Amino acid sequence: MSVPPAAAAERLGGPALPRSVHAGYGVGAVATHVFSTVPSLLLLIYLTDALAVAPALAGFVVVAPKAVDIVASPYIGMRSDRTVSRWGPRRPWMLAGTAALPVCFALLFAGLPLQGAPAALYVLVVFTAAALAASVFQVPYAAMPGEITDGYHERSALQGWRTVFVGVALLLGGALAPVLVDSTGPGRAIEGYRLMGVVMAAVVLAAMAACVYGTRSAPLRRRVGRTRGLADQFRSALGNPHFRRLLPTAFLQVVSSGTMIAGVPYVTGHVMGEPGYTALLVVCVTVPLIATMPLWTAVSRRLDKRPTLALAGAFFIAGAIGLYFIPVMGGLPWAIAMSVVVGTGNAGCTMLPYSMLTDCIAATRAVSGRHQAGVLAGIWSSMEALGAALGAQLLSAALAVSGYRQSAAGEAVEQTDRALQGMLIGSTLVPAAVMLGSVLLLRLYRLDAAEMARLTAADA
């Protein structure tokens, strides 16, 4: 006899966390998502349209640093699993990331007097350092919810708070950052990028510090000081069937979102002819991300997480396909409407995969007694970083194939109709197709409330 999701979840309770921990944990998402959003939105066009880097080389610069995370993030996770301190295993690492990432972020958009290949090399080196610093914070941050509560739906509540702050990060990184770039006036793009980098670095610093401080009262779980090597940990983590099935689903979602985000300034600047629309469309995506969070939380309690995530993916796909028709459906009003649909779906696609990750962490602990939260979170973090970068790479490939012409700051270059069509397809239909693949893979995932109740009962 099947158990309704809500009834099964009632067996998976635990002491409620104070709101201060919810908020303290959630605010960390401002830092992680400002760092992911700003480069996803602006780094490719910064390279191609301000530093005169060819699209193919620019795509490589965006992807290569993230590839380092494939090894670095799981290693960081393993080391944080082994960390013993009065602050717990995660917060010392998060503090180290707090010290390093803001500096790297400001340097990334410093706008040194370089163009072409030398500029690409500089950005490659600094972006690699920034990616590593971000992982030092992000990996233990992602591991924390699976350890500080045993509540199946409280983990969703934590991710709900996180998702609201993701919305704040999108407003800052996706709406404010382009405005700052444009604020220095025509022909002064380099100065605009430099100003944006400093302001966003300050935002990242404040959010990280608030998260480290705000989670100080989170329950501490004793970690195992001696664990196996990284290769064995990696094999064991991927041997977890629930995690193994969730990972590619989430990866394709990140690729889809990354492709669309990277395409926004190209579509607004070249297809719609107004770069200022970038901030407006990001706001249209972000408002439903915040406003619909209680709705997605309620739906997931009723239907469980997997079908709710599939529904969110369907919203994203519908909105992405709709955005392809911007030129024939009236321009800005249609773009606003479809951006709201995308944002509604993106809300569920932002909250639920992280909640399901923490379920996988809890299930691993219940079944085997192993504390692998850091390693699983490390693999997850590397997947997110690589997925977002590959999204930008997909768009850069579409630009290169369609004949997009790079330019230096202040230089006006007219794009061909073929290039305009390429950037439109790459920004809309390609993300929709990738998201469809994610929804289809989701059918393989089986860890629901009833299964968690069974695993927890067996462990007890």
Backbone torsions as a table, in degrees:
resi	resn	phi	psi	omega
1	MET	NA	126.5	-178.8
2	SER	-74.5	149.6	-179.7
3	VAL	-106.1	128.1	177.5
4	PRO	-57.2	144.3	-177.9
5	PRO	-52.8	-44.8	-177.3
6	ALA	-64.6	-40.1	-179.9
7	ALA	-67.7	-41.5	179.0
8	ALA	-63.9	-39.1	-177.7
9	ALA	-66.6	-26.7	179.4
10	GLU	-62.4	-24.8	178.8
11	ARG	-77.5	-9.4	-171.9
12	LEU	-111.9	44.0	-178.8
13	GLY	-85.7	-168.1	179.7
14	GLY	172.6	170.1	178.8
15	PRO	-57.3	132.2	-178.2
16	ALA	-70.3	139.7	176.4
17	LEU	-79.6	146.8	176.4
18	PRO	-66.8	153.0	-179.7
19	ARG	-59.6	-30.2	-179.6
20	SER	-62.7	-35.2	177.1
21	VAL	-71.6	-41.6	176.0
22	HIS	-55.0	-50.7	-177.8
23	ALA	-68.1	-41.5	179.8
24	GLY	-62.4	-40.4	176.8
25	TYR	-67.8	-45.9	-175.7
26	GLY	-60.0	-37.9	-174.5
27	VAL	-65.3	-22.1	176.7
28	GLY	-60.7	-26.0	179.8
29	ALA	-66.3	-23.4	176.0
30	VAL	-60.5	-44.7	-179.7
31	ALA	-67.8	-50.3	-175.5
32	THR	-63.9	-35.4	-175.9
33	HIS	-90.9	-22.8	167.8
34	VAL	-64.0	-43.0	179.8
35	PHE	-65.6	-38.2	179.8
36	SER	-78.2	-35.9	-175.4
37	THR	-73.0	-47.3	-175.6
38	VAL	-62.0	-50.9	176.0
39	PRO	-63.0	-37.3	179.1
40	SER	-63.2	-37.7	-176.6
41	LEU	-83.5	-39.7	-166.4
42	LEU	-118.3	-19.2	-172.5
43	LEU	-67.5	-41.6	-179.2
44	LEU	-63.9	-46.9	-179.1
45	ILE	-72.3	-27.3	172.5
46	TYR	-61.7	-42.5	179.8
47	LEU	-70.2	-47.1	-173.5
48	THR	-78.9	-34.2	-172.4
49	ASP	-109.0	-5.4	177.1
50	ALA	-121.5	-32.1	-176.9
51	LEU	-110.5	5.3	175.2
52	ALA	57.2	40.6	176.4
53	VAL	-94.1	132.9	-179.8
54	ALA	-60.3	145.7	-176.1
55	PRO	-54.5	-42.5	-178.3
56	ALA	-64.1	-44.0	178.2
57	LEU	-67.5	-39.0	178.3
58	ALA	-61.8	-40.8	177.2
59	GLY	-61.5	-39.9	177.2
60	PHE	-63.1	-42.5	-179.7
61	VAL	-61.4	-37.1	-179.7
62	VAL	-72.2	-34.4	-174.8
63	VAL	-85.4	-43.5	-169.8
64	ALA	-55.1	-45.0	179.5
65	PRO	-61.9	-32.2	-179.8
66	LYS	-69.9	-28.9	178.7
67	ALA	-63.3	-28.6	177.4
68	VAL	-61.1	-31.7	-178.2
69	ASP	-65.0	-20.9	-179.2
70	ILE	-58.1	-36.5	177.1
71	VAL	-96.0	-42.9	-171.6
72	ALA	-65.7	-43.9	-174.8
73	SER	-66.1	-46.8	175.2
74	PRO	-60.1	-35.9	178.0
75	TYR	-64.7	-43.7	176.3
76	ILE	-59.6	-42.3	178.4
77	GLY	-61.2	-43.6	179.5
78	MET	-63.4	-43.2	179.9
79	ARG	-65.4	-37.1	178.3
80	SER	-71.0	-31.0	173.0
81	ASP	-58.6	-35.2	-176.4
82	ARG	-86.7	-9.5	-174.2
83	THR	-71.8	132.2	175.7
84	VAL	-122.4	119.9	178.6
85	SER	-155.6	165.1	178.6
86	ARG	-69.4	-13.3	175.7
87	TRP	-92.4	4.1	-175.3
88	GLY	86.4	179.4	-174.5
89	PRO	-80.3	-19.3	-169.3
90	ARG	-101.8	-41.4	-169.1
91	ARG	-67.0	-31.6	174.8
92	PRO	-60.5	-38.3	177.4
93	TRP	-67.5	-41.8	179.2
94	MET	-61.3	-36.9	178.3
95	LEU	-65.8	-38.2	178.0
96	ALA	-63.7	-42.2	176.5
97	GLY	-63.4	-34.9	178.2
98	THR	-61.1	-35.4	-178.9
99	ALA	-75.6	-31.1	-170.9
100	ALA	-95.8	-41.1	-169.8
101	LEU	-64.2	-45.4	-178.3
102	PRO	-57.1	-38.3	179.2
103	VAL	-63.3	-47.2	-179.9
104	CYS	-63.1	-37.6	-178.9
105	PHE	-62.8	-46.3	179.8
106	ALA	-62.9	-39.3	-179.9
107	LEU	-68.4	-29.2	-176.6
108	LEU	-59.7	-39.6	-178.3
109	PHE	-108.9	30.2	-176.4
110	ALA	-68.5	-20.1	175.7
111	GLY	65.4	50.1	176.1
112	LEU	-64.6	157.0	-177.7
113	PRO	-72.4	66.6	-179.6
114	LEU	-130.6	149.4	174.8
115	GLN	-140.9	162.1	175.9
116	GLY	64.2	-138.9	-175.5
117	ALA	-60.6	-43.2	177.5
118	PRO	-60.3	-40.1	177.1
119	ALA	-64.2	-40.4	178.9
120	ALA	-62.0	-41.3	179.9
121	LEU	-63.8	-43.8	178.7
122	TYR	-60.3	-49.9	-179.2
123	VAL	-61.8	-38.7	179.0
124	LEU	-59.1	-46.7	-177.8
125	VAL	-66.0	-47.5	-176.7
126	VAL	-69.1	-38.9	-179.7
127	PHE	-66.8	-33.9	175.5
128	THR	-63.6	-46.0	177.8
129	ALA	-62.1	-41.1	179.5
130	ALA	-65.2	-40.1	179.2
131	ALA	-62.7	-40.3	178.3
132	LEU	-67.0	-42.6	178.3
133	ALA	-63.0	-39.3	177.9
134	ALA	-64.0	-38.8	179.4
135	SER	-65.8	-34.8	178.4
136	VAL	-59.6	-33.3	175.7
137	PHE	-86.7	-47.9	-169.4
138	GLN	-65.2	-40.8	-174.7
139	VAL	-63.8	-54.4	176.9
140	PRO	-64.4	-31.2	177.1
141	TYR	-61.6	-45.0	179.8
142	ALA	-68.6	-28.8	-179.1
143	ALA	-75.5	-24.5	-169.7
144	MET	-59.6	-45.9	-175.0
145	PRO	-62.1	-31.5	179.5
146	GLY	-70.3	-10.2	-176.9
147	GLU	-110.0	-28.2	-171.0
148	ILE	-93.0	-4.8	175.6
149	THR	-150.3	146.9	174.4
150	ASP	-100.9	2.2	-176.8
151	GLY	-78.3	121.8	-178.7
152	TYR	-58.5	-47.4	-178.9
153	HIS	-87.2	-19.3	174.9
154	GLU	-69.1	-29.9	173.6
155	ARG	-63.3	-36.9	174.6
156	SER	-67.1	-37.4	178.2
157	ALA	-62.6	-42.2	175.6
158	LEU	-58.8	-43.6	-179.9
159	GLN	-70.4	-27.1	174.0
160	GLY	-63.4	-45.9	175.4
161	TRP	-60.2	-44.9	178.9
162	ARG	-58.7	-42.1	-176.6
163	THR	-67.0	-36.7	175.1
164	VAL	-59.6	-42.8	178.4
165	PHE	-71.8	-27.1	170.9
166	VAL	-59.4	-40.6	176.1
167	GLY	-60.8	-42.0	176.1
168	VAL	-60.7	-41.9	179.6
169	ALA	-63.2	-39.2	178.5
170	LEU	-65.8	-37.3	176.5
171	LEU	-64.3	-39.9	-179.7
172	LEU	-74.3	-51.5	-175.5
173	GLY	-81.4	-30.3	-176.2
174	GLY	-96.6	-27.2	-178.6
175	ALA	-106.8	-50.6	-178.0
176	LEU	-70.5	-39.9	-176.4
177	ALA	-58.9	-47.5	176.7
178	PRO	-62.3	-35.0	177.9
179	VAL	-63.6	-41.6	178.1
180	LEU	-63.7	-39.3	178.3
181	VAL	-61.3	-40.4	-178.0
182	ASP	-81.7	-12.3	-170.9
183	SER	-70.1	-19.1	-177.9
184	THR	-84.8	-3.7	172.9
185	GLY	97.7	167.1	-179.0
186	PRO	-60.3	139.6	178.0
187	GLY	77.1	3.7	-178.9
188	ARG	-123.5	41.9	-176.8
189	ALA	-62.9	-39.6	-178.7
190	ILE	-59.8	-44.5	177.8
191	GLU	-63.4	-36.5	177.9
192	GLY	-65.2	-44.2	177.5
193	TYR	-63.7	-37.9	179.4
194	ARG	-64.0	-45.3	178.3
195	LEU	-62.0	-45.3	179.5
196	MET	-59.0	-43.5	-178.9
197	GLY	-60.3	-41.4	-179.8
198	VAL	-68.3	-44.3	-178.6
199	VAL	-65.0	-45.4	-179.6
200	MET	-67.1	-32.6	175.8
201	ALA	-62.4	-39.6	178.1
202	ALA	-66.0	-39.1	177.1
203	VAL	-62.3	-45.6	179.6
204	VAL	-60.2	-44.8	179.7
205	LEU	-60.3	-46.7	-178.2
206	ALA	-63.5	-42.7	-178.5
207	ALA	-67.3	-42.9	179.2
208	MET	-63.1	-46.0	179.8
209	ALA	-62.4	-39.7	178.5
210	ALA	-65.2	-36.3	179.1
211	CYS	-67.9	-46.3	178.7
212	VAL	-59.0	-42.7	-179.6
213	TYR	-72.2	-42.6	-174.2
214	GLY	-69.2	-21.7	179.8
215	THR	-96.9	13.5	-176.3
216	ARG	-64.7	-25.4	-179.1
217	SER	-98.8	8.9	177.2
218	ALA	-65.7	143.4	179.2
219	PRO	-58.8	138.5	179.6
220	LEU	-99.5	128.0	175.7
221	ARG	-102.5	134.2	-178.9
222	ARG	-69.2	130.3	-179.3
223	ARG	-95.2	161.0	176.8
224	VAL	-86.1	121.2	-175.0
225	GLY	-70.9	-30.1	-178.3
226	ARG	-112.8	120.4	177.8
227	THR	-132.3	169.6	-178.7
228	ARG	-73.9	172.1	-178.9
229	GLY	-67.7	171.2	-174.6
230	LEU	-62.8	-41.8	-178.4
231	ALA	-62.1	-44.2	178.4
232	ASP	-65.9	-40.6	178.6
233	GLN	-62.8	-40.7	-179.7
234	PHE	-63.2	-46.2	179.3
235	ARG	-63.5	-40.8	179.9
236	SER	-64.9	-41.8	-179.8
237	ALA	-63.0	-45.5	-179.9
238	LEU	-74.2	-13.9	173.3
239	GLY	-77.8	-12.1	175.4
240	ASN	-71.5	111.8	-172.5
241	PRO	-63.1	-36.0	-179.1
242	HIS	-68.2	-45.5	178.8
243	PHE	-65.0	-41.6	-178.7
244	ARG	-62.4	-33.7	-179.9
245	ARG	-83.0	-29.2	179.5
246	LEU	-75.4	-35.7	-171.7
247	LEU	-58.0	-51.6	-179.8
248	PRO	-65.7	-31.4	176.1
249	THR	-61.7	-49.6	179.8
250	ALA	-65.9	-36.5	180.0
251	PHE	-59.7	-46.5	-179.8
252	LEU	-66.4	-33.1	176.1
253	GLN	-64.5	-41.3	179.5
254	VAL	-67.0	-41.4	176.8
255	VAL	-59.1	-45.0	-179.5
256	SER	-60.1	-49.9	-179.7
257	SER	-63.7	-41.0	-179.7
258	GLY	-64.1	-37.9	178.1
259	THR	-64.5	-44.2	-178.9
260	MET	-66.9	-44.0	-179.1
261	ILE	-60.7	-44.7	-179.3
262	ALA	-63.4	-27.0	-177.2
263	GLY	-84.0	-16.3	-174.4
264	VAL	-56.8	-51.7	-177.9
265	PRO	-66.0	-26.5	176.3
266	TYR	-70.4	-43.7	-179.6
267	VAL	-65.9	-46.2	-178.8
268	THR	-67.7	-40.4	-175.6
269	GLY	-76.6	-35.5	-173.0
270	HIS	-109.4	-45.5	-179.0
271	VAL	-75.7	-46.1	-178.8
272	MET	-89.9	-16.8	175.5
273	GLY	77.2	17.0	-178.7
274	GLU	-145.4	96.8	-179.4
275	PRO	-57.8	-27.3	-179.9
276	GLY	-64.1	-16.4	178.2
277	TYR	-70.2	-16.1	-178.6
278	THR	-56.2	-51.5	-179.2
279	ALA	-62.0	-39.6	-178.8
280	LEU	-63.6	-45.2	-178.8
281	LEU	-68.3	-34.6	176.1
282	VAL	-64.0	-39.6	176.2
283	VAL	-61.9	-40.5	-179.8
284	CYS	-65.5	-28.5	174.7
285	VAL	-78.7	-35.7	-171.5
286	THR	-78.1	-39.6	-177.3
287	VAL	-57.3	-48.7	176.2
288	PRO	-67.0	-26.0	175.8
289	LEU	-58.7	-39.8	178.8
290	ILE	-81.7	-45.7	-171.2
291	ALA	-69.7	-32.6	-175.5
292	THR	-91.8	1.5	-177.2
293	MET	-59.6	-44.6	176.8
294	PRO	-60.3	-33.6	179.3
295	LEU	-66.8	-47.3	179.1
296	TRP	-63.9	-36.9	177.2
297	THR	-62.7	-43.7	179.8
298	ALA	-65.7	-41.3	179.8
299	VAL	-64.8	-39.9	-179.8
300	SER	-67.4	-30.3	175.5
301	ARG	-68.5	-32.8	-177.0
302	ARG	-84.9	-45.2	-174.9
303	LEU	-96.8	-16.8	-169.4
304	ASP	84.9	173.8	-165.3
305	LYS	-77.8	-40.2	-175.5
306	ARG	-62.7	-52.9	179.3
307	PRO	-64.4	-30.4	177.5
308	THR	-67.5	-39.9	177.4
309	LEU	-65.1	-38.5	176.9
310	ALA	-62.0	-40.5	178.4
311	LEU	-64.2	-42.2	178.0
312	ALA	-62.1	-40.8	177.3
313	GLY	-61.5	-37.1	178.8
314	ALA	-64.5	-40.1	175.6
315	PHE	-60.2	-45.3	-179.1
316	PHE	-60.5	-45.3	-178.8
317	ILE	-61.4	-45.8	-179.7
318	ALA	-60.4	-43.8	179.8
319	GLY	-67.4	-39.1	-179.7
320	ALA	-64.7	-43.1	177.1
321	ILE	-63.4	-41.0	178.7
322	GLY	-60.1	-36.9	-179.0
323	LEU	-64.7	-25.1	178.3
324	TYR	-61.3	-26.9	-174.9
325	PHE	-93.5	17.3	177.7
326	ILE	-51.3	-47.6	-175.7
327	PRO	-64.3	-25.8	-175.1
328	VAL	-106.4	-1.9	-175.8
329	MET	-116.2	19.9	172.4
330	GLY	101.0	9.3	173.0
331	GLY	73.0	-120.4	-168.8
332	LEU	-61.3	-48.7	-178.9
333	PRO	-57.1	-42.2	178.4
334	TRP	-66.0	-41.4	179.2
335	ALA	-61.1	-39.8	178.3
336	ILE	-63.3	-47.3	-178.1
337	ALA	-61.3	-45.6	-178.9
338	MET	-70.1	-31.4	176.3
339	SER	-65.3	-36.0	176.2
340	VAL	-64.4	-40.8	177.5
341	VAL	-63.6	-45.1	177.3
342	VAL	-59.5	-44.7	-179.5
343	GLY	-63.1	-35.8	177.8
344	THR	-63.2	-45.5	177.2
345	GLY	-68.2	-38.6	-178.2
346	ASN	-64.6	-27.0	177.1
347	ALA	-59.9	-50.7	178.3
348	GLY	-65.8	-37.4	-179.6
349	CYS	-72.0	-16.1	176.4
350	THR	-88.1	-41.6	-175.8
351	MET	-78.3	-50.2	-165.2
352	LEU	-70.1	-41.7	179.0
353	PRO	-59.0	-38.5	177.6
354	TYR	-66.2	-39.6	177.1
355	SER	-63.2	-39.3	179.1
356	MET	-70.0	-32.5	173.8
357	LEU	-60.8	-46.4	-179.6
358	THR	-66.2	-28.4	172.9
359	ASP	-64.9	-41.9	178.0
360	CYS	-62.1	-39.7	177.8
361	ILE	-62.8	-45.8	179.7
362	ALA	-65.5	-38.4	179.7
363	ALA	-65.9	-38.4	177.8
364	THR	-61.7	-43.8	179.5
365	ARG	-65.4	-37.9	-178.2
366	ALA	-69.7	-38.0	-174.7
367	VAL	-81.4	-45.4	-171.8
368	SER	-111.3	-14.9	-175.5
369	GLY	76.5	3.8	-179.1
370	ARG	-83.4	141.2	177.5
371	HIS	-99.4	92.1	-177.6
372	GLN	-117.1	22.9	-177.1
373	ALA	-57.2	-43.2	-178.1
374	GLY	-65.3	-42.8	-179.0
375	VAL	-66.6	-46.2	178.3
376	LEU	-61.4	-43.0	178.0
377	ALA	-65.9	-33.9	177.9
378	GLY	-65.8	-44.5	176.7
379	ILE	-62.3	-42.1	179.8
380	TRP	-62.0	-44.9	-179.2
381	SER	-63.4	-41.7	178.2
382	SER	-65.6	-36.6	176.6
383	MET	-61.7	-44.7	-179.4
384	GLU	-63.6	-45.3	-178.6
385	ALA	-63.1	-45.6	-179.8
386	LEU	-67.8	-38.4	-179.7
387	GLY	-63.6	-44.6	178.8
388	ALA	-63.2	-40.5	179.2
389	ALA	-68.0	-39.1	178.2
390	LEU	-66.8	-30.2	174.1
391	GLY	-60.5	-46.9	176.6
392	ALA	-63.6	-35.7	178.3
393	GLN	-65.2	-39.8	176.4
394	LEU	-59.9	-43.7	179.5
395	LEU	-66.4	-42.5	-179.9
396	SER	-63.3	-33.8	176.3
397	ALA	-65.5	-41.7	177.2
398	ALA	-62.6	-39.2	178.3
399	LEU	-65.5	-44.5	-178.3
400	ALA	-64.6	-43.9	-178.7
401	VAL	-65.2	-36.0	-176.7
402	SER	-85.6	-1.9	174.8
403	GLY	87.6	29.3	178.4
404	TYR	-64.4	138.8	-177.2
405	ARG	-106.7	122.4	178.4
406	GLN	-74.0	166.1	-178.5
407	SER	-153.4	162.0	173.3
408	ALA	-89.1	166.4	-179.7
409	ALA	-59.8	132.3	179.0
410	GLY	83.5	-5.0	-179.8
411	GLU	-93.3	127.4	-179.9
412	ALA	-92.5	124.3	179.5
413	VAL	-127.4	126.1	179.1
414	GLU	-86.2	129.1	-179.3
415	GLN	-93.1	148.3	179.0
416	THR	-75.5	162.8	176.2
417	ASP	-60.0	-35.7	178.3
418	ARG	-63.8	-39.9	178.3
419	ALA	-66.9	-40.4	178.7
420	LEU	-63.2	-41.6	178.6
421	GLN	-66.8	-37.1	178.8
422	GLY	-63.6	-43.6	-179.5
423	MET	-70.4	-30.1	178.1
424	LEU	-70.6	-45.8	177.6
425	ILE	-62.5	-45.5	-178.8
426	GLY	-63.1	-26.0	-176.9
427	SER	-92.7	-12.3	-173.6
428	THR	-128.7	-63.3	-175.4
429	LEU	-71.0	-36.2	177.5
430	VAL	-63.7	-48.2	175.2
431	PRO	-59.3	-36.8	179.2
432	ALA	-63.9	-41.8	-179.8
433	ALA	-66.1	-40.7	179.4
434	VAL	-66.2	-40.5	178.1
435	MET	-65.0	-35.9	176.2
436	LEU	-61.0	-42.0	175.8
437	GLY	-60.1	-38.4	178.0
438	SER	-63.1	-45.1	-179.4
439	VAL	-62.6	-38.2	179.2
440	LEU	-67.0	-40.6	178.4
441	LEU	-66.7	-28.2	-178.2
442	LEU	-59.2	-23.6	-179.7
443	ARG	-61.4	-21.6	-178.2
444	LEU	-80.6	-16.8	-175.7
445	TYR	-78.0	134.7	-172.1
446	ARG	-126.2	-0.1	-174.4
447	LEU	-84.6	94.5	177.9
448	ASP	-111.1	-172.3	-176.5
449	ALA	-62.8	-40.5	-179.4
450	ALA	-64.6	-41.4	179.5
451	GLU	-67.3	-38.7	177.3
452	MET	-63.7	-39.9	177.8
453	ALA	-62.9	-39.1	179.9
454	ARG	-67.0	-44.0	-179.3
455	LEU	-65.3	-41.0	-180.0
456	THR	-66.7	-39.6	177.4
457	ALA	-64.0	-40.6	179.0
458	ALA	-65.6	-37.6	179.5
459	ASP	-67.2	-37.0	179.4
460	ALA	-67.8	NA	NA
